[in-house]
Amino acid sequence: MTRAIAYTEFGGPEVLHEITAPGAVAREGELLIRVEAAGVNPIDAKLRAGLRPSAAIVEPRRVGADGAGVVSAVGEGVDGFRVGDSVVFGGAHGAYADEVVVRAAHVHARPANVSAAEGAALGIPVGTAYQTVRSLAVGAGDTLLVHGGSGAVGQAIVQFAVLWGATVVATASPARFDRLRELGAVPVAYGDGLADRVREAAPQGVTVAIDAAGSDEALDTSLELVADRERIATIVRGADAGGLGIRAFSGGSPEPLTAQQQTWRAEAVPVVLALLAAGAFSVELGPEFPLAEAAAAHRALAEGANGKITLVP
């Protein structure tokens, strides 16, 4: 039997509960993975709460897309994996579980020096960050403003942009400034007067901006400081992007990602695993909860816990 977290109605964290289901089987093109850690992402909470559109609930709906674990069965037609391999995966349906079936295309070998928690922290955050930075062609000569720089996606954006030669200014609360400095960004506090503080931090001007915070302040400041609206993007306020003349990548956007953008999201995890193995990327880990305490993990997410939250079966 499989232990998993599911919900049967939309609502707060309290709707999450543990269920048991028949043991999963790896079919053609799939791997069965014993989960060692599952990543808790904001989209998980938004779907659970009904804040993002999804189909009507007709059976217990399992939660979670990202995780890490060990291969326990290999389906027909799958090459390159053996039982016992340590792996990282994304794109799962129900990663909050003690085992999960995942398409082999969404699974990657996990280097020995990358922990299960670090691997589970990657999927959605690094995919979003990598694709966004690539789509905006951020690189040498750019000054990038990142709103919400201390979150999981924000930290990945900062690191990619710095690696590719950009100067980065990132907003956060003062308590998170040291972390942003470690990653190579110039931190500024959000709140009244933000645009002036960014100008002081980047007197050369801002050429590109990414909103990972979703506030009116973030959008207004980006519009004030960046001349080319094609180089302003939001990953949170997608529904508002068209009216502002800026770009949106998921985050509620009515425009689907292009094939190229989907490709970038898919290649992000192996890119970051290689960087982690080389000591050239950093994942900030946050609270770890037992699988049965998924509701508490979602409450910690809502309260803005620092670092990536993970569940451990």
Secondary structure, DSSP 8 states (H G I E B T S, - for coil): -EEEEEESS--SGGG-EEEEE------TTEEEEEEEEEE--HHHHHHHHT-S------S-EE----EEEEEEEE-TT--S--TT-EEEE-S-S--SBSEEEEEGGGEEE--TTS-HHHHHTTHHHHHHHHHHHHHTT--TT-EEEEETTTSHHHHHHHHHHHHTT-EEEEEE-GGGHHHHHHTT-EEEE-STTHHHHHHHH-TT---EEEESS--HHHHHHHHHH-S-GGGEEESS-HHHHHHHT-EE-STT-SS---HHHHHHHHHHHHHHHHHHHTT-----EEEEEEGGGHHHHHHHHHTT-SSEEEEE-
